Structures are given as structure tokens and as C-alpha cells.
Amino acid sequence: MPFLFAQNVVPAVPIWGEKDIYFPINRVYCIGANYWDHVKEVGAEGRERPFFFAKPADAVQVCREGKSIEIPYARNTENLCLEVELVIAIGKNAPEAGEISVAEADDYIYGYGAGIDFTKRDWQNILREHRQPWELAKGFDASAVISEIRDKHRMPDMDEAVLWLYVNNQERQRGNTKEMIWKIPEIINELSKNFRLMAGDLIYTGSPKGSGPIEAGQSFEGGVNGVGTFRGLITPRP
């Protein structure tokens, strides 16, 4: 099939412990406000219906285990924030019709990664005020980080995994997946009601309290115990 111009490289994540095997990214879904302490932090109440947003596949920046990456400070913002998240890697196509039940959800998981969700907080506040979509605040270039993906059979259970994030060597976040409002099978079930989940989809599962700003010149380091780690530097805008 001839194309008008050269096709972009397919965004992909290396598989931990495997040589030259990659997880091709299809779609990137994110759930908002999914930890009890974070919900209280932003002034929400109770177990409300989950809400989701998306990021482009090519917005994901890969950080290999033991390596460091550089990410330029996002354009058109003065308040770039970051938060650590557990990331689900879907490895099996859902049926064309119907949803994935809570009981079936684990069958569709290939593995997990540790990630960062970056947000232009100033833009998010403006968009919230005007009841507009969040793309400008969430879907920008380099708006997500992910570690190498681990096969779920080569890692511990994710029901009680510790998440942590440091900025400039100062602890910013520490939480546990047991504090999730919507658990992993429930997230997959809810998404499948509206989208056909496909092999290659990534799902960022929310973050504990402590999300805050990062400046150009500051470093970050974090991860999810038993899953993976990442570290990097925010560089000045080009």
C-alpha cells in the first residue's frame, strides 16, 4: 500500500528481560482520581463513577531500567505537574461485541509497567472551568513516561504494590495500589463498556496524593515495587 509520506515508527515499549522484543502501543487510556487520598486532596467525595481520558500513543516516552531520559519542559504552560502510576498492558483483543467482565479481566492483561502522567495544571484548571475536554492539559507531546513492561507471570500480585516518586531527591509521592477506588479488573470492565480493548493498549490507573509541579532543571525518579523504575531530567524548552 503506497503512502503519501513516510510512515512514522510505531511507538513501542521494550519487554523486561527479553532481547529485542517490544510491546507495540495501540491506545493509551487514563483513569482520573482513583486513589482515596488523592480524591480527598482535590476535594471530591466518595466512590463516584470513574472517568477516563486519553493520550496519543506517541506521547509515551520509554525509560529503560537503570537508564535516564530527558524530557523538555512542555510548551505553553507555566505549571507542569507529574504523578506516578501503575500501568496495565493489555495483551489480548476483546470480543467485537460485549464487554469484558470483572472475572475475565485478568485474561486480557499481558503485564504491567511503572509510569508518569504529566499535566499542564494551569490549562487543566481553565478547561475544567469552561467544561471543555482535557486534551490540551493531558495529551501533549511527551506527556507520559513508562518503564519497561514486565510479564505478569514474572512479578508479584499488583493488589498491594507500593508506588513512589522523588523530585530532586525529595520524596513527592508514596502510595499503595490497595488504596485504589476502582480496582484493576473494574477499570478494565468499565473501559470495555465503551471501547473495544485491543492488544497494545496501555491503561494508566491513577495516582496517590502528592501530585505537584516540576521545573526545568529538576530531576525525577520513581517506580512501582515489583514492576519497574524510571528516572529522568526535565530540560528547558527547545
C-alpha positions as CSV (number, residue, x, y, z in Angstrom):
1,M,0.0,0.0,0.0
2,P,1.6,3.3,-1.1
3,F,1.6,6.2,1.4
4,L,1.8,9.9,0.7
5,F,4.8,10.3,3.0
6,A,6.9,8.0,5.2
7,Q,5.0,6.3,7.9
8,N,6.0,7.1,11.5
9,V,7.7,4.5,13.6
10,V,5.2,2.5,15.7
11,P,5.5,3.6,19.3
12,A,6.6,0.6,21.4
13,V,7.8,-0.4,24.9
14,P,10.6,-2.9,25.5
15,I,9.7,-6.1,27.4
16,W,11.8,-6.5,30.6
17,G,14.1,-9.5,30.5
18,E,13.7,-10.1,26.8
19,K,16.1,-9.1,24.0
20,D,14.7,-7.1,21.1
21,I,11.0,-7.9,21.9
22,Y,8.7,-4.9,22.1
23,F,5.1,-4.1,23.1
24,P,3.6,-2.0,20.3
25,I,1.4,0.7,21.7
26,N,-2.2,1.0,20.3
27,R,-4.2,3.3,22.6
28,V,-3.4,5.0,25.9
29,Y,-6.2,5.3,28.4
30,C,-6.0,7.0,31.8
31,I,-8.4,7.0,34.8
32,G,-8.7,10.1,36.9
33,A,-8.9,10.5,40.7
34,N,-8.6,6.8,41.5
35,Y,-6.9,6.8,45.0
36,W,-8.8,7.6,48.1
37,D,-6.2,10.0,49.5
38,H,-5.9,11.9,46.2
39,V,-9.7,12.2,45.9
40,K,-9.7,13.8,49.4
41,E,-6.8,16.0,48.3
42,V,-8.8,17.5,45.4
43,G,-12.0,17.9,47.4
44,A,-14.1,15.1,45.9
45,E,-16.2,12.7,47.8
46,G,-17.0,9.0,47.7
47,R,-16.8,6.4,45.0
48,E,-18.1,8.3,42.1
49,R,-18.5,6.8,38.6
50,P,-15.0,6.5,37.1
51,F,-13.9,8.9,34.3
52,F,-11.3,8.4,31.7
53,F,-9.2,10.5,29.3
54,A,-6.7,9.5,26.6
55,K,-3.2,10.4,25.4
56,P,-1.7,9.8,22.0
57,A,0.4,6.7,21.7
58,D,3.4,8.7,20.5
59,A,3.2,10.9,23.7
60,V,4.7,8.0,25.7
61,Q,8.4,8.2,26.5
62,V,10.2,5.0,27.4
63,C,12.7,4.8,30.2
64,R,14.7,1.5,30.3
65,E,15.6,0.0,33.6
66,G,18.8,1.7,35.0
67,K,18.8,4.4,32.4
68,S,17.8,8.1,32.5
69,I,15.8,10.1,30.0
70,E,15.5,13.8,29.2
71,I,12.1,15.4,28.7
72,P,11.8,19.1,27.6
73,Y,9.5,21.3,29.7
74,A,6.1,21.3,27.9
75,R,5.3,24.2,25.7
76,N,2.6,26.8,26.5
77,T,2.4,26.1,30.3
78,E,3.9,27.6,33.5
79,N,2.7,24.7,35.7
80,L,3.8,21.3,34.6
81,C,2.9,18.6,37.1
82,L,3.7,14.9,37.4
83,E,2.4,11.9,39.2
84,V,3.4,8.2,39.4
85,E,1.1,5.5,38.2
86,L,0.8,1.7,37.7
87,V,0.3,1.0,34.0
88,I,-1.7,-2.0,32.7
89,A,-0.5,-3.5,29.4
90,I,-3.3,-5.3,27.5
91,G,-2.1,-8.3,25.6
92,K,-5.3,-9.8,24.0
93,N,-8.1,-8.4,21.8
94,A,-11.5,-8.1,23.4
95,P,-14.5,-9.5,21.6
96,E,-16.0,-7.3,18.9
97,A,-19.3,-7.1,20.8
98,G,-20.0,-7.1,24.5
99,E,-17.8,-6.1,27.5
100,I,-15.0,-7.8,29.5
101,S,-16.4,-8.9,32.8
102,V,-14.6,-8.3,36.1
103,A,-13.9,-12.1,36.3
104,E,-12.4,-12.2,32.8
105,A,-10.3,-9.1,33.1
106,D,-7.0,-10.7,34.1
107,D,-7.1,-12.9,31.0
108,Y,-6.6,-9.7,28.9
109,I,-3.6,-8.4,30.9
110,Y,-0.1,-9.1,29.5
111,G,1.8,-7.3,32.2
112,Y,2.5,-4.0,33.9
113,G,4.8,-1.0,33.8
114,A,5.5,2.0,36.1
115,G,4.6,5.3,34.6
116,I,4.2,9.1,34.9
117,D,1.2,11.1,33.9
118,F,2.3,14.7,33.1
119,T,-0.3,17.5,33.3
120,K,-0.4,21.2,32.3
121,R,-2.2,22.1,35.5
122,D,-2.9,25.7,34.5
123,W,-4.6,24.5,31.4
124,Q,-6.5,21.8,33.2
125,N,-7.9,24.4,35.6
126,I,-9.0,26.6,32.6
127,L,-10.6,23.7,30.8
128,R,-12.4,22.5,33.9
129,E,-13.8,26.0,34.5
130,H,-15.2,26.1,30.9
131,R,-16.3,22.4,30.9
132,Q,-14.1,21.7,27.9
133,P,-12.1,18.5,27.0
134,W,-8.7,17.9,28.6
135,E,-6.6,17.2,25.5
136,L,-4.6,20.5,25.9
137,A,-3.8,19.6,29.5
138,K,-3.2,15.9,29.2
139,G,-2.4,14.9,25.6
140,F,0.6,17.0,24.7
141,D,4.0,15.8,23.4
142,A,6.0,13.7,25.9
143,S,3.1,13.7,28.4
144,A,3.7,10.2,29.7
145,V,6.6,8.1,30.8
146,I,6.7,4.3,31.1
147,S,9.3,1.8,32.3
148,E,9.9,-1.5,30.5
149,I,6.9,-3.8,30.7
150,R,7.0,-7.0,32.7
151,D,5.1,-10.1,32.0
152,K,2.5,-10.5,34.8
153,H,3.8,-14.1,35.4
154,R,7.2,-12.8,36.3
155,M,6.1,-10.4,39.0
156,P,4.2,-10.2,42.3
157,D,0.5,-9.6,42.7
158,M,-0.5,-6.0,42.0
159,D,-3.2,-5.7,44.7
160,E,-0.7,-4.3,47.2
161,A,2.1,-2.7,45.2
162,V,4.0,0.4,46.5
163,L,4.2,3.4,44.2
164,W,6.8,6.1,44.8
165,L,8.1,9.3,43.2
166,Y,11.0,11.7,44.1
167,V,11.7,15.1,42.6
168,N,15.2,16.5,43.1
169,N,15.8,13.6,45.6
170,Q,12.9,14.7,47.8
171,E,10.0,12.3,48.2
172,R,6.9,13.6,46.5
173,Q,4.6,10.6,46.4
174,R,4.2,7.3,48.2
175,G,1.1,5.1,48.0
176,N,-0.2,1.6,47.6
177,T,-2.4,0.1,44.9
178,K,-4.6,-1.3,47.7
179,E,-5.8,2.3,48.0
180,M,-7.3,2.3,44.5
181,I,-11.0,3.2,44.4
182,W,-11.6,1.3,41.2
183,K,-9.5,-1.9,41.2
184,I,-7.7,-3.2,38.1
185,P,-10.4,-5.7,36.9
186,E,-13.1,-3.0,37.5
187,I,-11.1,-0.5,35.4
188,I,-10.9,-2.9,32.5
189,N,-14.6,-3.8,32.8
190,E,-15.6,-0.1,32.8
191,L,-13.4,0.8,29.8
192,S,-14.7,-2.2,27.8
193,K,-18.2,-0.9,28.1
194,N,-17.3,2.0,25.8
195,F,-14.2,0.8,23.8
196,R,-13.1,-2.5,22.3
197,L,-9.8,-3.0,24.2
198,M,-7.0,-4.3,22.0
199,A,-3.6,-5.9,22.4
200,G,-1.2,-3.0,22.7
201,D,-3.5,-0.8,24.8
202,L,-2.0,0.8,27.9
203,I,-4.1,1.9,30.9
204,Y,-2.7,4.4,33.4
205,T,-4.5,3.5,36.7
206,G,-4.4,6.7,38.7
207,S,-2.1,8.2,41.3
208,P,-1.9,8.7,45.1
209,K,-1.8,12.1,46.7
210,G,1.1,14.4,46.2
211,S,1.0,15.4,42.6
212,G,2.8,18.6,42.2
213,P,4.9,20.8,39.8
214,I,8.3,20.2,38.4
215,E,10.6,22.8,36.9
216,A,13.2,22.8,34.1
217,G,16.5,21.5,35.5
218,Q,14.9,19.3,38.1
219,S,15.2,15.5,38.2
220,F,12.6,12.8,38.9
221,E,12.9,9.2,39.9
222,G,10.2,6.7,40.8
223,G,8.5,3.4,40.2
224,V,6.3,0.7,41.4
225,N,7.8,-2.1,43.5
226,G,8.0,-5.4,41.7
227,V,7.2,-3.7,38.4
228,G,9.9,-1.3,37.4
229,T,11.6,2.1,37.8
230,F,12.3,5.2,35.8
231,R,14.3,8.4,36.2
232,G,15.0,11.5,34.2
233,L,15.6,15.2,33.9
234,I,13.3,18.0,32.8
235,T,15.2,20.2,30.3
236,P,14.4,23.7,29.2
237,R,12.0,24.2,26.4
238,P,13.7,24.0,22.9
